[in-house]
Amino acid sequence: MGGHVVQRVCILGSTGSVGVSTLDVLARHHGRFEVFALTAHSRIDDLFAQCMRWRPRFAAVANPDQASILQTRLREAKCSTEVLVGAKALCELASHPDVDSVMAAIVGAAGLAPCLAAARAGKRLLLANKEALVVGGALFMQAVRDGGGVILPIDSEHSAIFQCLPEDRSVWGARIDHILLTASGGPFRTRDPATLSTVSPDEACAHPNWVMGRKISVDSATMMNKALEVIEARWLFDLQPEQVRVVIHPQSIVHSMVVCRDNSVLAQLGTPDMRVPIAFGLSFPERIESGASQLDFAAMSNLSFEAPDFSRYPGLMLAWDTLRGAPGSTTVLNAANEIAVASFLDGAIGFDRIHSVNAETLASLRIEPSEASSSDGLIALDQRSRVQAAAHAKRFAR
């Protein structure tokens, strides 16, 4: 991209932690980027402030009443940003002909449709929404190939793997024996598993290393976040399920590793700061300042690694189970988990029941082959899975 062409960026989910970090990186590079569109689900005060600061051409929210309130406030403040509403608007913005790059930072299956729209339109897609690949899988990767765009992973683990591999994707298969995704182990790595039934939402959201939203924080505590990352990595790097492995690394300094065919290991290291993978995605194949602090090797006492304990993190094994299961199984797992985590955060079920809801939903739901063969089918399967998961959550209610 050089310093010459201004890159126009659409940020889907601009008020979340990844969206805010993206704007922080953009603020460090005046003249290189233009904020074309910002979207948020419901935080209109935050979105209003962002629109006043960045003056995007468009903003979008989920709810018509909130869109009307936001548009009125922006007009009164003499800000010309046009407010759009609903899921269709996200797809229109993600595929807009004037957009170069799309930061996909919407959490959950809601991000699938706009990610698909961006992929089909050949955009540079900065993928922080792992569910697009967990739900979309082969369909999503085909859309990227058909559209001629590029996916740049923003999850720190997948960005690390990408940074360890050559730019020529055609040689990846010949280089890789397997990859190792690192996991912090979350807040309960050393806690007695027998006590996990009494965990509160605030305890589960208190991550030792990363600042994240509540849904992702709970997923980190159950290690479902890592299960979803295993599924994402399988598609991103075109690997067999057994070529994706997980190792616990409590310090979150080594972000992931590639084990090559000759048993050489390539790793990417850095401070636990999302601005590093975001800056890399925005500037690839160049490197720009991210705002993250440098690693101080002299101050690092140790880097430790351990195998994951599947009795503590039973949900982790569901990654490989669903990848080997019927097409669409990963869609069911993701939908069930979104319902289970929401039920836990609402106080309806215990922390240990998140896995129960996920496992029961997978066991009880029969997937029709047609459901996994189109995006409409997958969205219908996602909805069906949520209904089933909600019924199981009710059964496991406190």
For each residue, the residues with C-beta under 8 A, 3 or more apart:
1: 4 5 7 32 283 286
2: 5 286
3: 31 32
4: 1
5: 1 2
6: 31 32 33 34
7: 1 32 33 34 100 101 282
8: 33 34 36 98 99 100 101
9: 22 26 33 34 35 36 99 100 101 102 103 282
10: 36 37 38 39 93 94 96 99 101 102 103
11: 14 19 22 23 35 37 38 39 103 105
12: 19 39 90 93 94 102 103 104 105 106 111 114 129
13: 16 18 19 39 40 41 103 104 105 106 107 111 128 129
14: 11 19 20 22 23 38 39 40 47 50 105
15: 19 20 40 41 43 46 47 50
16: 13 19 20 105 106 107 213
17: 20 21 211 212 213 274
18: 13 21 22 103 105 128 154 274 278
19: 11 12 13 14 15 16 22 23 38 40 103 105
20: 14 15 16 17 23 24
21: 17 18 24 25 274 275 278
22: 9 11 14 18 19 25 26 103 105 126 278 282
23: 11 14 19 20 26 27 35 50 53 54
24: 20 21 27 28 275 291
25: 21 22 28 29 275 278 279 282 288 290 291
26: 9 22 23 29 33 35 282
27: 23 24 30
28: 24 25 288 289 290 291
29: 25 26 32 33 288 289
30: 27
31: 3 6
32: 1 3 6 7 29 288
33: 6 7 8 9 26 29 282
34: 6 7 8 9
35: 9 11 23 26 38 54 55 56
36: 8 9 10 56 57 58 93 96 98 99
37: 10 11 56 57 58 59 60 93 96 99
38: 10 11 14 19 35 47 50 51 54 56 58 59 60
39: 10 11 12 13 14 47 59 60 61 89 90 93 106
40: 13 14 15 19 43 44 46 47 59 60 61
41: 13 15 61 62 106 110
42: 61 62 63 66
43: 15 40 46 47
44: 40 47 48 61 66 69 70
45: 48 49
46: 15 40 43 49 50
47: 14 15 38 39 40 43 44 50 51 59 61 70
48: 44 45 51 52 70 73 74 77
49: 45 46 52 53
50: 14 15 23 38 46 47 53 54 56 59
51: 38 47 48 54 55 56 59 70 74 79 81
52: 48 49 55 74 77 79
53: 23 49 50
54: 23 35 38 50 51
55: 35 51 52 79 80 81
56: 35 36 37 38 50 51 59 81
57: 36 37 81 82 98
58: 36 37 38 81 82 83 84 93 96
59: 37 38 39 40 47 50 51 56 70 74 81 82 83 84
60: 37 38 39 40 67 83 84 85 86 89 90 93
61: 39 40 41 42 44 47 66 67 70 83 85
62: 41 42 66 85 86 87
63: 42 66 67 85
64: 67 68 85 86
65: 68 69
66: 42 44 61 62 63 69 70
67: 60 61 63 64 70 71 83 84 85
68: 64 65 71 72
69: 44 65 66 72 73
70: 44 47 48 51 59 61 66 67 73 74 83
71: 67 68 74 75 82 83
72: 68 69 75 76
73: 48 69 70 76 77
74: 48 51 52 59 70 71 77 79 80 81 83
75: 71 72 78 79
76: 72 73
77: 48 52 73 74
78: 75
79: 51 52 55 74 75
80: 55 74
81: 51 55 56 57 58 59 74
82: 57 58 59 71
83: 58 59 60 61 67 70 71 74
84: 58 59 60 67 89 92 93
85: 60 61 62 63 64 67 89
86: 60 62 64 89 90
87: 62 90 91 110 113 114
88: 91 92
89: 39 60 84 85 86 92 93
90: 12 39 60 86 87 93 94 106 113 114 117
91: 87 88 94 95 113 114 116 117
92: 84 88 89 95 96 117
93: 10 12 36 37 39 58 60 84 89 90 96 99 114
94: 10 12 90 91 99 102 104 114 115 117 118 121 123
95: 91 92 99 117 118 120 121 123
96: 10 36 37 58 92 93 99
97: 121
98: 8 36 57
99: 8 9 10 36 37 93 94 95 96 102 118 123
100: 7 8 9 123 124
101: 7 8 9 10 123 124 125 126 282
102: 9 10 12 94 99 114 115 118 123 124 125 126
103: 9 10 11 12 13 18 19 22 126 128 154 278 281
104: 12 13 94 111 114 115 118 125 126 127 128 129 132 154
105: 11 12 13 14 16 18 19 22 128 129 154
106: 12 13 16 39 41 90 110 111 114 129
107: 13 16 110 111 129 131 213 215 216
108: 111 129 131 215 334 338
109: 112 131 135 331 334 335 338 379 382
110: 41 87 106 107 113
111: 12 13 104 106 107 108 114 115 129 131 132
112: 109 115 116 129 131 132 135 136 140 375 378 379
113: 87 90 91 110 116 117 375 379
114: 12 87 90 91 93 94 102 104 106 111 117 118
115: 94 102 104 111 112 118 119 125 127 129 132 136 140
116: 91 112 113 119 120 132 136 139 140 143 375
117: 90 91 92 94 95 113 114 120 121
118: 94 95 99 102 104 114 115 121 123 125 149
119: 115 116 122 123 125 140 143 144 147 149 151
120: 95 116 117 143 146 147
121: 94 95 97 117 118 147 149
122: 119 147 148 149
123: 94 95 99 100 101 102 118 119 147 149
124: 100 101 102 149 150 152
125: 101 102 104 115 118 119 144 149 150 151 152
126: 22 101 102 103 104 152 154 278 281 282
127: 104 115 130 132 133 151 152 153 154 155 158
128: 13 18 103 104 105 154 155
129: 12 13 104 105 106 107 108 111 112 115 132
130: 127 133 134 155 228 229 231 232
131: 107 108 109 111 112 134 135 228 334
132: 104 111 112 115 116 127 129 135 136 140
133: 127 130 136 137 140 141 231 232 235 236
134: 130 131 137 228 231 232 330 331 333 334
135: 109 112 131 132 140 330 331 334 335 378 382
136: 112 115 116 132 133 139 140 141 143 375 378
137: 133 134 140 141 231 235 327 330 331
138: 141 142 235 327
139: 116 136 142 143 373 374 375 378
140: 112 115 116 119 132 133 135 136 137 143 144 235
141: 133 136 137 138 144 145 235 238
142: 138 139 145 146
143: 116 119 120 136 139 140 146 147
144: 119 125 140 141 147 149 150 151
145: 141 142 148
146: 120 142 143
147: 119 120 121 122 123 143 144
148: 122 145
149: 118 119 121 122 123 124 125 144
150: 124 125 144
151: 119 125 127 144 236
152: 124 125 126 127 159 162 280 281 284
153: 127 158 159 161 162 232 236 277 281
154: 18 103 104 105 126 127 128 158 159 274 277 278 281
155: 127 128 130 158 159 229 232 277
156: 159 160 255 256 270 272 274 276 277
157: 160 161 181 182 229 233 255 256
158: 127 153 154 155 161 162 229 232 233 236 256
159: 152 153 154 155 156 162 163 255 268 276 277 280 281
160: 156 157 163 164 254 255 256 257 267 268 277
161: 153 157 158 164 165 179 181 233 236 237 256 257 258 268
162: 152 153 158 159 165 236
163: 159 160 268 280
164: 160 161 256 257 258 266 267 268
165: 161 162 169 172 175 176 237 258
166: 171 172 175
167: 285
168: 171
169: 165 172
170:
171: 166 168 174 175
172: 165 166 169 175 176 237 238
173: 176 238
174: 171 261
175: 165 166 171 172 258 260 261
176: 165 172 173 179 237 239 243 258 259 260 261
177: 243 259 260 261 263
178: 239 242 243 244 245 259
179: 161 176 233 237 239 243 244 245 256 257 258 259
180: 245 246 247 256 257 258 259
181: 157 161 226 229 230 233 244 245 246 247 256
182: 157 246 247 248 249 252 254 255 256 257 305
183: 186 223 225 226 246 247 248 249 308
184: 189 207 208 209 210 220 248 249 250 251 252
185: 188 189 223 248 250 308
186: 183 189 207 208 220 221 222 223
187: 191 203 204 206 207 208 220 221
188: 185 191 196 199 204 221 312
189: 184 185 186 248 250 312
190:
191: 187 188 195 196
192: 195 196
193: 196 311 312
194: 197
195: 191 192 198 199
196: 188 191 192 193 199 312 351 352
197: 194 350 351 352 353
198: 195 350 351
199: 188 195 196 203 204 221 350 351 352
200: 203 204
201: 204 205 214 218 344 345 347
202: 205 206
203: 187 199 200 206
204: 187 188 199 200 201 217 218 221 344 351
205: 201 202 214 217 218 221
206: 187 202 203 217
207: 184 186 187 210 211 212 217 220 221
208: 184 186 187 250
209: 184 251 252 272
210: 184 207 220 252 272 274
211: 17 207
212: 17 207 216 217 220
213: 16 17 107 216 217
214: 201 205 217 218 345
215: 107 108 218 219 338 341 342 345
216: 107 212 213 219 220 225
217: 204 205 206 207 212 213 214 220 221
218: 201 204 205 214 215 221 222 341 344 345 354
219: 215 216 222 223 224 225 228 337 341
220: 184 186 187 207 210 212 216 217 223 225 226
221: 186 187 188 199 204 205 207 217 218 351
222: 186 218 219 225 313 315 351 354 355
223: 183 185 186 219 220 226 227 308 313 315 316
224: 219 227 228 315 316 318 337 341 354 358
225: 183 216 219 220 222 228 229
226: 181 183 220 223 229 230 246 308 313 316 319
227: 223 224 230 231 315 316 317 318 319 333
228: 130 131 134 219 224 225 231 232 319 334 337
229: 130 155 157 158 181 225 226 232 233
230: 181 226 227 233 234 241 244 246 316 319 320 323
231: 130 133 134 137 227 228 234 235 319 322 323 330
232: 130 133 134 153 155 158 228 229 235 236
233: 157 158 161 179 181 229 230 236 237 239 244
234: 230 231 237 239 240 241 243 244 323
235: 133 137 138 140 141 231 232 238
236: 133 151 153 158 161 162 232 233
237: 161 165 172 176 179 233 234
238: 141 172 173 235
239: 176 178 179 233 234 243 244
240: 234 243
241: 230 234 244 319 320 323 324
242: 178 320
243: 176 177 178 179 234 239 240
244: 178 179 181 230 233 234 239 241 319
245: 178 179 180 181
246: 180 181 182 183 226 230 308 316
247: 180 181 182 183 305 306 307 308
248: 182 183 184 185 189 305 306 307 308
249: 182 183 184 252 253 254 303 304 305
250: 184 185 189 208 304
251: 184 209 254 300 302 303 304
252: 182 184 209 210 249 255 272
253: 249 269 270 271 272 295 300 303
254: 160 182 249 251 257 267 268 269 303
255: 156 157 159 160 182 252 267 268 269 270
256: 156 157 158 160 161 164 179 180 181 182 267 268
257: 160 161 164 179 180 182 254 265 266 267
258: 161 164 165 175 176 179 180 265 266 267
259: 176 177 178 179 180 263 264 265
260: 175 176 177 263 264 265 266
261: 174 175 176 177
262:
263: 177 259 260
264: 259 260
265: 257 258 259 260
266: 164 257 258 260
267: 160 164 254 255 256 257 258
268: 159 160 161 163 164 254 255 256
269: 253 254 255 295
270: 156 253 255 273 276 292 295
271: 253 276 292 293 294 295
272: 156 209 210 252 253
273: 270 276 290 291 292 293
274: 17 18 21 154 156 210 277 278
275: 21 24 25 278 279 290 291 292
276: 156 159 270 271 273 279 280 290 292
277: 153 154 155 156 159 160 274 280 281
278: 18 21 22 25 103 126 154 274 275 281 282 290
279: 25 275 276 282 283 287 288 289 290 291 292
280: 152 159 163 276 277 283 284 287 290
281: 103 126 152 153 154 159 277 278 284
282: 7 9 22 25 26 33 101 126 278 279 288
283: 1 279 280 286 287 288
284: 152 280 281
285: 167
286: 1 2 283
287: 279 280 283
288: 25 28 29 32 279 282 283
289: 28 29 279
290: 25 28 273 275 276 278 279 280
291: 24 25 28 273 275 279
292: 270 271 273 275 276 279
293: 271 273
294: 271
295: 253 269 270 271 300
296: 299 300
297: 300
298:
299: 296
300: 251 253 295 296 297 303
301:
302: 251
303: 249 251 253 254 300
304: 249 250 251
305: 182 247 248 249
306: 247 248
307: 247 248
308: 183 185 223 226 246 247 248 312 313 316
309: 312 313
310: 313 314 316 317
311: 193 314
312: 188 189 193 196 308 309
313: 222 223 226 308 309 310 316
314: 310 311 317 318 355 359
315: 222 223 224 227 318 337 354 355 358
316: 223 224 226 227 230 246 308 310 313 319
317: 227 310 314 320 321
318: 224 227 314 315 321 322 333 358 359 362
319: 226 227 228 230 231 241 244 316 322 323
320: 230 241 242 317 323 324
321: 317 318 324 325 329 362
322: 231 318 319 325 329 330 332 333 362
323: 230 231 234 241 319 320 329 330
324: 241 320 321
325: 321 322 329 362
326: 329 367 369 372
327: 137 138 367 369 372 373
328: 331 332 367 371 372 377 378 381
329: 321 322 323 325 326 332 333 362 367
330: 134 135 137 231 322 323 333 334
331: 109 134 135 137 328 334 335 372 378 381 382 385
332: 322 328 329 335 336 361 362 365 367 381 385
333: 134 227 318 322 329 330 336 337 358 361 362
334: 108 109 131 134 135 228 330 331 337 338 382
335: 109 135 331 332 338 339 361 381 382 383 385 386 389
336: 332 333 339 340 357 358 361 362 385 386 388 389 392
337: 219 224 228 315 333 334 340 341 354 357 358
338: 108 109 215 334 335 341 342 386
339: 335 336 342 343 357 386 389 390 393
340: 336 337 343 344 349 353 354 355 357 358 389 393
341: 215 218 219 224 337 338 344 345 354
342: 215 338 339 345 346
343: 339 340 346 348 349 353 354 357 390 393 397
344: 201 204 218 340 341 347 348 349 350 351 353 354
345: 201 214 215 218 341 342
346: 342 343
347: 201 344 398
348: 343 344 393 397 398
349: 340 343 344 353 354 357 393 396 397 398
350: 197 198 199 344 353 396 398
351: 196 197 198 199 204 221 222 344 354
352: 196 197 199 355 356
353: 197 340 343 344 349 350 356 357 393 396
354: 218 222 224 315 337 340 341 343 344 349 351 357 358
355: 222 314 315 340 352 358 359
356: 352 353 359 360 392 396
357: 336 337 339 340 343 349 353 354 360 361 389 392 393 396
358: 224 315 318 333 336 337 340 354 355 361 362 389
359: 314 318 355 356 362 363
360: 356 357 363 364 392
361: 332 333 335 336 357 358 364 365 385 388 389 392
362: 318 321 322 325 329 332 333 336 358 359 365
363: 359 360
364: 360 361 388 392
365: 332 361 362 384 385 388
366:
367: 326 327 328 329 332 371 372 381
368: 371
369: 326 327 372 373
370: 373 374 377
371: 328 367 368 377 378 380 381
372: 326 327 328 331 367 369 377 378 381
373: 139 327 369 370 377
374: 139 370 377 378
375: 112 113 116 136 139 378 379
376: 379 380
377: 328 370 371 372 373 374 380 381
378: 112 135 136 139 328 331 371 372 374 375 381 382
379: 109 112 113 375 376 382 383
380: 371 376 377 383 384
381: 328 331 332 335 367 371 372 377 378 384 385
382: 109 135 331 334 335 378 379 385 386
383: 335 379 380 386 387
384: 365 380 381 387 388
385: 331 332 335 336 361 365 381 382 388 389
386: 335 336 338 339 382 383 389 390
387: 383 384 390 391
388: 336 361 364 365 384 385 391 392
389: 335 336 339 340 357 358 361 385 386 392 393
390: 339 343 386 387 393 394
391: 387 388 394 395
392: 336 356 357 360 361 364 388 389 395 396
393: 339 340 343 348 349 353 357 389 390 396 397
394: 390 391 397
395: 391 392
396: 349 350 353 356 357 392 393
397: 343 348 349 393 394
398: 347 348 349 350
